[in-house]
């Protein structure tokens, strides 16, 4: 065989092999994550414009589940028009577009099944051709758990992350000077990604407190761009916190973001008599641990950090009462 031809064949084989493996990528259109929307097309190199030879042809698309005949579950996926707007029946639809979009839901991943995207093309002579693409949704569920610096308005890699206790406010109660030591708030950012907006998710948490003398209060909510807190009205059930479907959901990122806040009330809720006053002269470490992370369909994942610690720094031990001559 001609040596140049042999080299060319090897090169072509290498390039073809590389292309095949490049397509086999977790999270792509053939192995989509939950919450993702992907485009699928025929007769086009990029999906943006159809080849001239096919422009007058018509197309019939459908999706089947597990085999080439069974219709998928009604909440497994959503078939969309090529512009991504109008919803179409997911079992069978006809349109003249050479491209379609599919939004893959968590239930499709949880099913563990392969789905099949069918397309039948018909030309102006009435002749047809038929193609099928196997699609296997995969579990990409991921939970990021980090300390959050509400002053800098961003996640901090510091662990432990330490802040000062709030300023002290003196108050008079029946002519006696008391002290409002206020409440320390510690924030932890939690992001669950590769989930759809119709699926809840949950995790178990632990709270380790070795110095603070009262009961820390745990709440789930959101923070706006200014750092203002909005309580989410989510009450832990024992050690389990369940986040309702669609909570602070970003469709582009297919992610739900919440903040876990720990409140350390140094007056133990008493702002009348100030009978309880924790001055905070010792470092107060608070460690939160997360485990048993899963979504409402039963898919599981492991947090990027299993625990994060935040410390309230000790106040200076100012002598009391104030000395005088």
Protein Blocks (a to p, Z undefined) as FASTA:
>chain_A
ZZklmmmmmmmmmmmmmmmmmmmcghiaklccehiacdddehifklpaccfklmmpccdd
dddehiambccdfklpccddfkopaccdfkbccdfbfbdcddddfklmmnopacdddddd
ddfkopacddddddddddfbdcddddddfklopadfbdcddddddddddddeehiacdde
bjaddddddddehiafkbccddddddddfkbmbdcddddddddfkopacdehiacehjac
cddehiapafklopacddddddddfkgopaklomaccehlaccddddddehiacfkopac
ddfblbdcdddddddddddddddZZ
